[in-house]
Amino acid sequence: MRALTPVPHTQVSLTDSFWAPRVQLNRDVSLPHVRKMLGETGRLDALDLNWRLGMPNRPHHFWDSDNAKWIEAASLSLATHPDPALNADLDAIIA
């Protein structure tokens, strides 16, 4: 029996007619839209830990995972499709 050998995701290219368009849609539409919503809903501001009672967008205990999921998705996208603007935005959020 032959053992499976893991392949790093950076060595995988999806060029088929099913997955490739979805990966591109994620890069072109989903990542920017979710980033915009993280900002509009206060999720990114919640990372500053300066929210006070009476301010809009009361933080929720799951907001940190919303930010983390976007950071992960952006990072995975950048690993195979360099994008200086996305990289700068990601660096700013992480900082």
C-alpha positions in Angstrom: 0.0 0.0 0.0 1.3 3.4 -0.9 1.3 6.2 1.7 -0.1 9.6 1.0 2.4 12.5 1.0 1.2 15.9 2.1 1.6 18.7 -0.3 2.0 22.3 0.9 -0.9 24.5 -0.2 1.5 26.9 -1.8 2.4 24.1 -4.3 -1.2 23.6 -5.3 -2.7 25.4 -8.3 -6.4 25.2 -9.0 -6.9 25.8 -12.7 -10.1 23.8 -13.4 -13.4 25.3 -14.4 -15.1 24.6 -11.0 -12.7 25.7 -8.2 -10.5 28.3 -10.0 -13.4 30.7 -10.5 -14.5 30.3 -6.9 -11.0 31.0 -5.6 -10.8 34.1 -7.7 -14.3 35.2 -6.6 -13.1 34.8 -3.0 -10.0 37.0 -3.7 -11.9 39.6 -5.8 -15.2 39.9 -4.0 -15.5 38.0 -0.7 -12.2 39.2 1.0 -12.8 42.9 0.3 -16.5 42.7 1.2 -15.9 40.9 4.5 -13.0 43.4 5.3 -15.4 46.3 4.7 -18.0 44.7 7.0 -15.5 44.1 9.8 -14.8 47.8 9.7 -18.4 49.0 9.4 -19.7 46.7 12.3 -16.9 47.7 14.7 -15.2 44.3 14.8 -11.8 45.8 13.9 -12.3 48.6 16.4 -13.0 46.1 19.1 -9.4 44.9 18.8 -8.4 48.3 20.3 -10.2 47.3 23.6 -11.4 50.9 24.1 -15.2 50.4 23.7 -17.3 52.0 26.5 -20.9 51.7 27.4 -23.0 54.0 25.2 -20.7 53.7 22.2 -22.1 52.1 19.0 -21.3 48.6 18.0 -21.2 46.9 21.4 -18.5 44.1 21.0 -19.6 40.5 21.0 -17.4 37.7 22.4 -17.2 36.1 19.0 -15.9 39.2 17.2 -12.3 38.2 17.7 -12.9 34.9 15.8 -14.5 36.9 12.9 -11.3 39.0 12.6 -9.1 35.9 12.9 -11.1 34.1 10.1 -10.6 37.0 7.8 -6.9 37.2 8.7 -6.5 33.5 7.9 -8.4 33.8 4.6 -6.4 36.8 3.5 -3.1 35.1 4.5 -3.9 31.9 2.6 -4.8 34.0 -0.5 -1.6 36.0 -0.3 0.4 32.8 0.0 -0.5 31.9 -3.6 -1.6 35.2 -5.1 0.5 38.2 -4.0 -1.4 41.4 -3.6 0.4 44.4 -2.2 -2.8 46.2 -1.2 -4.2 43.2 0.6 -0.8 42.6 2.2 -0.6 46.2 3.5 -4.2 46.0 4.9 -3.4 42.7 6.6 -0.3 44.1 8.2 -2.2 47.2 9.4 -4.9 45.1 11.1 -2.3 42.7 12.7 -0.3 45.7 14.0 
